[in-house]
Amino acid sequence: MTPGLHHYLIVSALLFSLGVFGVVSRRSLLVIYMSLELMLNAANLALVAFSQFNNNLDGQVMVFFIITVAAAEVAVGLALIVALYRKRRSAHVEDLTSLKY
């Protein structure tokens, strides 16, 4: 039995919902950041699955560009988290509001 499109979409939906749960329920910026990356990878999985089952390479090309942008996002996001940690000695969401002053 080979997995069909709906199997890939179910796994993608589960990964995306797990990422949403991580973003909504956590306070640590690192966990929120990892959850956002999990959501991005779930969308990539859905794009590749649709591309594979439609015999079209457009989805795979889009995933390539998404991964490229995600690599730049990782560099910038981790730099911001490290800067916040150096300033406040904490990486919690509540510390972001104190950076206004």
Secondary structure, DSSP 4 states (H G I P E B T S, - for coil): ----HHHHHHHHHHHHHHHHHHHHH--BHHHHHHHHHHHHHHHHHHHHHHHHHTT-SHHHHHHHHHHHHHHHHHHHHHHHHHHHHHHHS--BTHHHHGGG-
